[in-house]
Amino acid sequence: MQKNVEKMSINYSPNFNTKKRSPSKLKYLIIHYTGMKSENAAIKKLTDSTSKVSCHYFIKKNGKIIKMVPELYVAWHAGHSYWKKDKFLNHNSIGIEISNPGHRHGYENFTRRQIISVINLSKKLKKKYKIKNENILGHSDIAPLRKKDPGEKFPWKLLYKKKLSLWHSIEEKECKKLRNIKLKDTKNFYMRLFKFGYKITNNSDEKIKIYKNFQRRFRPELISSIVDQETNMILKSLI
């Protein structure tokens, strides 16, 4: 992929914690989509003091990057969140919002320029703060009961190829052989899913929401409430 030649602009949001944090505290990179009908409306909301939401970086459809909150300040992008032993990930993460109407407003493919910008920006931030690949996550990973973003159209596999994320090692042919074959032992499957990092719950409806978000990231071709052998094999490979 060619590097994005768009220059970064600044449009600061008033929505951040005024206390500066140490660079050593920055552990996660969280990727979102805006989930709003228009790009301008999303920018307006993220810079409106009454909205109580913000991000560090906003990526427009043309790939242009807007810096909204300096990295060493806490932006309000993750909300109530959880990953492994960490909670409320605003405090130790950087948030990237990508302009996209999302599942509620006609979910679209991300543009090529947006993905180039995500990759270039993520590489820079990963190197600067020594962020591990396993800690580059989607909003749906850390808040799976209420979020779906960045969703099944986000190219996590491509980010893996760019050394920016995790991906499984199972060949596509092997995966398809086990697709939709129901898994009998779902108890151990969910134990592995929680061990991987997702929120622990005993509620069956919540488990399905978490499972579907795992699929959105690692098996985006089919999102189903059936816990099948394919997703079990993918999860085992990741762990």
DRENDO-1510 file (C-alpha; in Angstrom, 1 decimal, always signed):
<recs>
REC; n; res; u; v; w
REC; 1; MET; +0.0; +0.0; +0.0 .
REC; 2; GLN; +1.2; +3.5; -0.8 .
REC; 3; LYS; +1.6; +5.9; +2.1 .
REC; 4; ASN; -1.1; +8.5; +2.6 .
REC; 5; VAL; +0.1; +11.9; +1.5 .
REC; 6; GLU; -2.7; +13.8; +3.3 .
REC; 7; LYS; -1.4; +16.1; +6.0 .
REC; 8; MET; -2.7; +15.8; +9.5 .
REC; 9; SER; -4.9; +18.7; +10.7 .
REC; 10; ILE; -6.0; +19.7; +14.2 .
REC; 11; ASN; -9.5; +20.2; +15.5 .
REC; 12; TYR; -9.2; +19.8; +19.2 .
REC; 13; SER; -12.1; +18.4; +21.3 .
REC; 14; PRO; -12.8; +19.9; +24.8 .
REC; 15; ASN; -13.7; +16.4; +26.0 .
REC; 16; PHE; -10.7; +15.0; +27.8 .
REC; 17; ASN; -9.2; +14.6; +31.2 .
REC; 18; THR; -6.9; +17.6; +32.0 .
REC; 19; LYS; -4.4; +15.5; +34.0 .
REC; 20; LYS; -1.5; +14.4; +31.8 .
REC; 21; ARG; -0.6; +10.7; +31.8 .
REC; 22; SER; +2.7; +9.0; +31.6 .
REC; 23; PRO; +3.6; +7.5; +28.1 .
REC; 24; SER; +4.3; +4.2; +29.9 .
REC; 25; LYS; +0.6; +3.9; +30.8 .
REC; 26; LEU; -0.4; +3.7; +27.1 .
REC; 27; LYS; -1.0; +0.1; +26.6 .
REC; 28; TYR; -3.9; -0.2; +24.1 .
REC; 29; LEU; -4.9; +1.1; +20.7 .
REC; 30; ILE; -8.7; +1.0; +20.2 .
REC; 31; ILE; -10.2; +1.2; +16.7 .
REC; 32; HIS; -13.8; +2.5; +16.3 .
REC; 33; TYR; -16.2; +3.6; +13.6 .
REC; 34; THR; -18.3; +6.7; +14.1 .
REC; 35; GLY; -21.7; +5.1; +13.5 .
REC; 36; MET; -23.2; +8.4; +12.4 .
REC; 37; LYS; -25.1; +9.3; +9.2 .
REC; 38; SER; -22.6; +12.0; +8.1 .
REC; 39; GLU; -18.9; +12.7; +8.6 .
REC; 40; ASN; -19.6; +16.4; +9.5 .
REC; 41; ALA; -22.1; +15.3; +12.2 .
REC; 42; ALA; -19.6; +12.9; +13.7 .
REC; 43; ILE; -16.8; +15.6; +13.8 .
REC; 44; LYS; -19.3; +18.0; +15.4 .
REC; 45; LYS; -20.3; +15.5; +18.0 .
REC; 46; LEU; -16.7; +14.6; +18.9 .
REC; 47; THR; -15.8; +18.3; +19.4 .
REC; 48; ASP; -19.0; +19.3; +21.2 .
REC; 49; SER; -18.5; +19.8; +25.0 .
REC; 50; THR; -22.1; +18.6; +25.7 .
REC; 51; SER; -21.6; +15.2; +24.0 .
REC; 52; LYS; -19.0; +13.9; +26.5 .
REC; 53; VAL; -17.3; +11.8; +23.8 .
REC; 54; SER; -14.0; +12.3; +21.9 .
REC; 55; CYS; -11.1; +10.5; +20.4 .
REC; 56; HIS; -7.4; +11.1; +19.8 .
REC; 57; TYR; -7.6; +10.7; +16.0 .
REC; 58; PHE; -10.4; +10.9; +13.4 .
REC; 59; ILE; -9.9; +9.5; +10.0 .
REC; 60; LYS; -12.1; +11.0; +7.2 .
REC; 61; LYS; -13.3; +9.1; +4.2 .
REC; 62; ASN; -10.6; +10.7; +2.0 .
REC; 63; GLY; -8.0; +9.4; +4.4 .
REC; 64; LYS; -7.2; +12.7; +6.0 .
REC; 65; ILE; -6.4; +12.5; +9.7 .
REC; 66; ILE; -7.7; +15.0; +12.3 .
REC; 67; LYS; -6.0; +15.1; +15.7 .
REC; 68; MET; -8.6; +15.8; +18.3 .
REC; 69; VAL; -7.0; +15.1; +21.6 .
REC; 70; PRO; -3.2; +15.0; +22.3 .
REC; 71; GLU; -2.0; +11.4; +23.0 .
REC; 72; LEU; -0.9; +12.0; +26.6 .
REC; 73; TYR; -4.4; +13.1; +27.7 .
REC; 74; VAL; -7.3; +10.7; +28.3 .
REC; 75; ALA; -9.9; +11.0; +25.5 .
REC; 76; TRP; -13.5; +9.7; +26.1 .
REC; 77; HIS; -13.8; +7.0; +23.5 .
REC; 78; ALA; -14.0; +3.6; +25.2 .
REC; 79; GLY; -16.6; +4.1; +27.8 .
REC; 80; HIS; -17.5; +1.2; +30.1 .
REC; 81; SER; -14.9; -1.3; +28.8 .
REC; 82; TYR; -13.0; -4.5; +29.8 .
REC; 83; TRP; -10.1; -6.5; +28.5 .
REC; 84; LYS; -8.5; -9.3; +30.5 .
REC; 85; LYS; -7.8; -7.6; +33.9 .
REC; 86; ASP; -8.1; -4.0; +32.7 .
REC; 87; LYS; -11.3; -2.0; +33.1 .
REC; 88; PHE; -12.3; +1.5; +31.8 .
REC; 89; LEU; -9.7; +1.5; +29.0 .
REC; 90; ASN; -9.9; +5.2; +28.4 .
REC; 91; HIS; -7.1; +5.6; +31.0 .
REC; 92; ASN; -4.5; +3.5; +29.2 .
REC; 93; SER; -5.5; +3.6; +25.5 .
REC; 94; ILE; -5.4; +5.7; +22.3 .
REC; 95; GLY; -8.7; +5.9; +20.4 .
REC; 96; ILE; -9.0; +6.1; +16.6 .
REC; 97; GLU; -12.4; +6.9; +15.1 .
REC; 98; ILE; -13.0; +6.1; +11.4 .
REC; 99; SER; -15.8; +7.8; +9.5 .
REC; 100; ASN; -18.4; +5.2; +8.7 .
REC; 101; PRO; -22.2; +5.2; +9.2 .
REC; 102; GLY; -22.0; +1.9; +10.9 .
REC; 103; HIS; -24.6; -0.9; +11.3 .
REC; 104; ARG; -27.5; +1.4; +12.1 .
REC; 105; HIS; -27.1; +3.7; +9.1 .
REC; 106; GLY; -26.1; +1.5; +6.2 .
REC; 107; TYR; -22.7; +0.1; +7.1 .
REC; 108; GLU; -20.2; +0.8; +4.3 .
REC; 109; ASN; -16.8; -0.6; +3.2 .
REC; 110; PHE; -14.0; +1.5; +4.6 .
REC; 111; THR; -12.2; +3.4; +1.8 .
REC; 112; ARG; -8.7; +2.4; +0.7 .
REC; 113; ARG; -7.4; +5.8; +1.8 .
REC; 114; GLN; -8.9; +5.3; +5.3 .
REC; 115; ILE; -7.2; +1.9; +5.7 .
REC; 116; ILE; -3.8; +3.3; +4.5 .
REC; 117; SER; -4.2; +6.0; +7.2 .
REC; 118; VAL; -5.1; +3.5; +9.9 .
REC; 119; ILE; -2.1; +1.4; +9.0 .
REC; 120; ASN; +0.4; +4.3; +8.9 .
REC; 121; LEU; -0.9; +5.9; +12.1 .
REC; 122; SER; -1.1; +2.6; +14.0 .
REC; 123; LYS; +2.5; +1.7; +13.0 .
REC; 124; LYS; +3.6; +5.1; +14.3 .
REC; 125; LEU; +1.7; +4.8; +17.6 .
REC; 126; LYS; +2.8; +1.1; +18.1 .
REC; 127; LYS; +6.4; +2.0; +17.8 .
REC; 128; LYS; +6.2; +5.2; +19.8 .
REC; 129; TYR; +4.5; +3.6; +22.8 .
REC; 130; LYS; +5.6; +0.0; +22.4 .
REC; 131; ILE; +2.1; -1.3; +22.0 .
REC; 132; LYS; +1.8; -5.1; +21.6 .
REC; 133; ASN; -0.1; -6.5; +18.6 .
REC; 134; GLU; -2.5; -8.3; +21.0 .
REC; 135; ASN; -3.5; -4.9; +22.5 .
REC; 136; ILE; -4.6; -3.4; +19.2 .
REC; 137; LEU; -8.3; -4.0; +19.5 .
REC; 138; GLY; -11.7; -3.0; +18.3 .
REC; 139; HIS; -14.4; -1.2; +20.3 .
REC; 140; SER; -16.4; -4.4; +20.0 .
REC; 141; ASP; -13.7; -6.4; +21.8 .
REC; 142; ILE; -13.6; -4.2; +24.9 .
REC; 143; ALA; -17.4; -3.4; +25.0 .
REC; 144; PRO; -19.0; -6.4; +23.2 .
REC; 145; LEU; -22.4; -6.1; +24.9 .
REC; 146; ARG; -23.1; -2.7; +23.4 .
REC; 147; LYS; -20.8; -2.1; +20.5 .
REC; 148; LYS; -20.1; -3.8; +17.0 .
REC; 149; ASP; -17.5; -1.4; +15.7 .
REC; 150; PRO; -15.3; -1.4; +13.7 .
REC; 151; GLY; -17.3; -4.4; +12.4 .
REC; 152; GLU; -16.9; -7.3; +10.0 .
REC; 153; LYS; -15.9; -5.0; +7.1 .
REC; 154; PHE; -12.7; -3.8; +8.9 .
REC; 155; PRO; -9.7; -5.6; +7.5 .
REC; 156; TRP; -8.1; -7.2; +10.6 .
REC; 157; LYS; -6.3; -9.8; +8.5 .
REC; 158; LEU; -4.6; -7.0; +6.5 .
REC; 159; LEU; -3.5; -5.4; +9.8 .
REC; 160; TYR; -2.1; -8.7; +10.9 .
REC; 161; LYS; +0.0; -8.9; +7.7 .
REC; 162; LYS; +1.3; -5.4; +8.5 .
REC; 163; LYS; +2.2; -6.7; +12.0 .
REC; 164; LEU; -0.5; -4.6; +13.7 .
REC; 165; SER; -2.9; -7.2; +15.0 .
REC; 166; LEU; -3.5; -10.8; +15.8 .
REC; 167; TRP; -4.9; -13.4; +13.3 .
REC; 168; HIS; -5.3; -17.1; +13.4 .
REC; 169; SER; -3.1; -19.6; +11.6 .
REC; 170; ILE; -5.8; -21.9; +10.2 .
REC; 171; GLU; -6.0; -22.2; +6.4 .
REC; 172; GLU; -9.3; -21.2; +4.8 .
REC; 173; LYS; -10.0; -24.6; +3.4 .
REC; 174; GLU; -9.7; -26.2; +6.8 .
REC; 175; CYS; -11.9; -23.5; +8.3 .
REC; 176; LYS; -14.7; -24.0; +5.8 .
REC; 177; LYS; -14.9; -27.8; +6.5 .
REC; 178; LEU; -16.0; -27.1; +10.1 .
REC; 179; ARG; -18.3; -24.1; +9.4 .
REC; 180; ASN; -21.8; -24.4; +10.8 .
REC; 181; ILE; -21.0; -27.8; +12.4 .
REC; 182; LYS; -22.3; -27.3; +15.9 .
REC; 183; LEU; -19.8; -27.5; +18.8 .
REC; 184; LYS; -21.0; -29.8; +21.6 .
REC; 185; ASP; -18.7; -28.5; +24.4 .
REC; 186; THR; -19.6; -24.8; +24.5 .
REC; 187; LYS; -18.6; -24.5; +28.2 .
REC; 188; ASN; -14.9; -24.9; +27.4 .
REC; 189; PHE; -15.2; -22.7; +24.4 .
REC; 190; TYR; -16.5; -19.8; +26.4 .
REC; 191; MET; -13.8; -20.4; +29.0 .
REC; 192; ARG; -11.2; -20.0; +26.3 .
REC; 193; LEU; -13.0; -16.9; +24.9 .
REC; 194; PHE; -12.9; -15.3; +28.4 .
REC; 195; LYS; -9.3; -16.3; +28.8 .
REC; 196; PHE; -8.5; -14.6; +25.4 .
REC; 197; GLY; -9.7; -11.3; +27.0 .
REC; 198; TYR; -13.4; -10.8; +26.6 .
REC; 199; LYS; -15.7; -9.9; +29.4 .
REC; 200; ILE; -16.7; -12.8; +31.7 .
REC; 201; THR; -20.4; -13.5; +31.9 .
REC; 202; ASN; -22.8; -16.4; +32.7 .
REC; 203; ASN; -25.8; -14.7; +30.9 .
REC; 204; SER; -26.6; -16.7; +27.7 .
REC; 205; ASP; -27.7; -13.7; +25.7 .
REC; 206; GLU; -24.5; -11.8; +26.6 .
REC; 207; LYS; -22.4; -14.8; +25.6 .
REC; 208; ILE; -23.9; -14.8; +22.1 .
REC; 209; LYS; -23.2; -11.0; +21.7 .
REC; 210; ILE; -19.6; -11.6; +22.7 .
REC; 211; TYR; -19.4; -14.6; +20.4 .
REC; 212; LYS; -20.7; -12.7; +17.4 .
REC; 213; ASN; -18.2; -9.9; +18.0 .
REC; 214; PHE; -15.4; -12.5; +18.0 .
REC; 215; GLN; -16.8; -13.7; +14.7 .
REC; 216; ARG; -16.9; -10.1; +13.3 .
REC; 217; ARG; -13.2; -9.9; +13.9 .
REC; 218; PHE; -11.9; -13.4; +13.2 .
REC; 219; ARG; -14.6; -15.0; +11.0 .
REC; 220; PRO; -16.3; -12.1; +9.3 .
REC; 221; GLU; -17.6; -14.2; +6.4 .
REC; 222; LEU; -20.4; -15.6; +8.6 .
REC; 223; ILE; -21.8; -14.1; +11.8 .
REC; 224; SER; -24.1; -16.7; +13.5 .
REC; 225; SER; -25.4; -17.5; +16.9 .
REC; 226; ILE; -24.4; -21.1; +16.4 .
REC; 227; VAL; -21.2; -21.9; +18.2 .
REC; 228; ASP; -19.5; -24.0; +15.6 .
REC; 229; GLN; -16.3; -26.0; +15.3 .
REC; 230; GLU; -14.7; -23.5; +12.9 .
REC; 231; THR; -14.7; -20.7; +15.5 .
REC; 232; ASN; -13.6; -23.1; +18.2 .
REC; 233; MET; -10.6; -24.0; +16.1 .
REC; 234; ILE; -9.8; -20.4; +15.3 .
REC; 235; LEU; -10.0; -19.5; +19.0 .
REC; 236; LYS; -7.7; -22.4; +20.0 .
REC; 237; SER; -5.2; -21.2; +17.4 .
REC; 238; LEU; -5.2; -17.7; +18.8 .
REC; 239; ILE; -4.7; -18.9; +22.4 .
</recs>
